[in-house]
Amino acid sequence: QVQLVESGGGLVQAGGSLRLSCAASGRTFTRYLMGWFRQAPGKEREFVGGISRSGASAYYADSMKGRFTISRDNAKNTVSLQMNILKPEDTAVYYCAASTRITAWGQYEYDYWGQGTQVTVSS
């Protein structure tokens, strides 16, 4: 079992940057693949990217590549999402999630979820 809490969301202007963090507690953090998702009002939950247990390998949805970067610090039980050159269409609630799989792309492959943090990008 693991509990997840996101932080770092807020209001940012288009073209700006924002860094989200996810703090984990419970059993050993390194047992989980970690991922980020986002969901805008009236839209489906969308995969952003994931990172392996060791942190050596990160992967992303094609639409996220180049602007978003995921990292983790296993000594601190945290995972981060760095977002650059933000656009109004990036506005959404961003969720941190944990999976027991080696690689996971879909929301149903993740077992634990945080409550989300709001990101709003203004023009």
C-alpha positions as CSV (number, residue, x, y, z in Angstrom):
1,Q,0.0,0.0,0.0
2,V,1.1,3.6,-0.7
3,Q,-0.5,7.0,-0.1
4,L,0.2,9.8,-2.6
5,V,-0.1,13.6,-2.2
6,E,0.5,16.0,-5.1
7,S,1.6,19.6,-4.7
8,G,2.9,22.5,-6.8
9,G,-0.1,23.3,-8.9
10,G,-1.2,26.9,-9.5
11,L,-1.8,29.7,-12.1
12,V,0.9,30.3,-14.6
13,Q,1.1,32.4,-17.8
14,A,1.5,30.8,-21.2
15,G,5.1,30.1,-22.0
16,G,6.0,29.7,-18.4
17,S,7.1,26.7,-16.3
18,L,5.8,24.8,-13.4
19,R,7.2,21.8,-11.3
20,L,4.8,19.4,-9.6
21,S,5.8,17.1,-6.8
22,C,4.2,13.9,-5.5
23,A,5.1,12.6,-2.0
24,A,4.6,8.9,-1.2
25,S,4.2,7.2,2.1
26,G,3.5,3.6,3.2
27,R,5.4,0.6,2.1
28,T,8.6,0.7,0.1
29,F,8.4,3.4,-2.6
30,T,10.9,1.6,-4.9
31,R,8.4,-1.3,-5.4
32,Y,6.3,1.0,-7.6
33,L,6.4,2.3,-11.2
34,M,5.2,5.9,-10.9
35,G,3.2,7.8,-13.4
36,W,1.4,11.2,-14.1
37,F,-2.0,11.7,-15.6
38,R,-4.1,14.8,-16.3
39,Q,-7.8,15.5,-16.7
40,A,-9.5,18.6,-18.0
41,P,-13.2,19.2,-17.3
42,G,-15.4,17.2,-19.6
43,K,-12.5,15.2,-21.0
44,E,-11.0,11.8,-20.5
45,R,-8.1,11.2,-18.2
46,E,-4.9,11.4,-20.2
47,F,-1.5,9.7,-19.7
48,V,1.4,12.1,-19.4
49,G,4.3,9.9,-18.6
50,G,5.9,7.3,-16.3
51,I,9.2,6.5,-14.6
52,S,10.7,3.1,-13.6
53,R,11.3,1.9,-10.1
54,S,15.0,2.9,-10.1
55,G,14.4,6.2,-11.9
56,A,16.7,5.2,-14.7
57,S,14.1,5.1,-17.4
58,A,11.3,7.7,-18.1
59,Y,8.7,7.5,-20.9
60,Y,6.0,9.8,-22.2
61,A,3.0,10.1,-24.4
62,D,4.0,11.4,-27.8
63,S,2.2,14.7,-27.2
64,M,4.1,15.4,-24.0
65,K,7.6,14.7,-25.3
66,G,10.0,17.7,-25.4
67,R,8.2,19.9,-22.8
68,F,7.6,17.6,-19.9
69,T,10.1,15.7,-17.8
70,I,9.6,13.2,-15.0
71,S,12.1,12.3,-12.3
72,R,12.1,10.6,-8.9
73,D,14.2,10.7,-5.7
74,N,13.9,7.4,-4.0
75,A,15.8,8.6,-0.9
76,K,13.0,11.1,-0.3
77,N,10.1,9.1,-1.7
78,T,9.1,11.7,-4.2
79,V,8.4,11.9,-7.9
80,S,8.3,15.2,-9.9
81,L,6.9,16.5,-13.2
82,Q,8.7,19.4,-14.7
83,M,6.5,21.3,-17.3
84,N,8.0,23.9,-19.6
85,I,6.6,26.2,-22.3
86,L,3.1,25.7,-20.9
87,K,0.1,26.3,-23.1
88,P,-3.6,27.0,-22.2
89,E,-4.5,23.5,-23.4
90,D,-2.3,22.1,-20.6
91,T,-4.9,23.4,-18.1
92,A,-6.1,20.4,-16.1
93,V,-6.0,18.5,-12.8
94,Y,-2.7,16.6,-12.6
95,Y,-2.6,13.2,-10.8
96,C,0.2,11.1,-9.5
97,A,-0.3,7.3,-9.6
98,A,1.6,4.1,-8.6
99,S,1.7,0.8,-10.4
100,T,3.1,-2.7,-9.6
101,R,3.8,-3.2,-13.4
102,I,7.1,-2.7,-15.0
103,T,5.6,-0.4,-17.7
104,A,2.1,1.0,-17.7
105,W,0.3,3.4,-20.1
106,G,-3.4,3.2,-19.2
107,Q,-5.2,4.4,-16.0
108,Y,-6.4,0.9,-15.2
109,E,-2.9,-0.4,-15.0
110,Y,-2.3,1.9,-12.0
111,D,-3.3,0.8,-8.5
112,Y,-3.0,3.9,-6.3
113,W,-3.8,7.6,-6.9
114,G,-3.3,11.0,-5.4
115,Q,-6.2,13.5,-5.2
116,G,-4.7,15.8,-7.8
117,T,-3.4,19.3,-8.1
118,Q,-4.9,22.0,-10.3
119,V,-2.8,23.6,-13.1
120,T,-4.2,26.6,-14.9
121,V,-2.4,28.3,-17.8
122,S,-3.6,31.7,-18.8
123,S,-3.1,33.5,-22.1
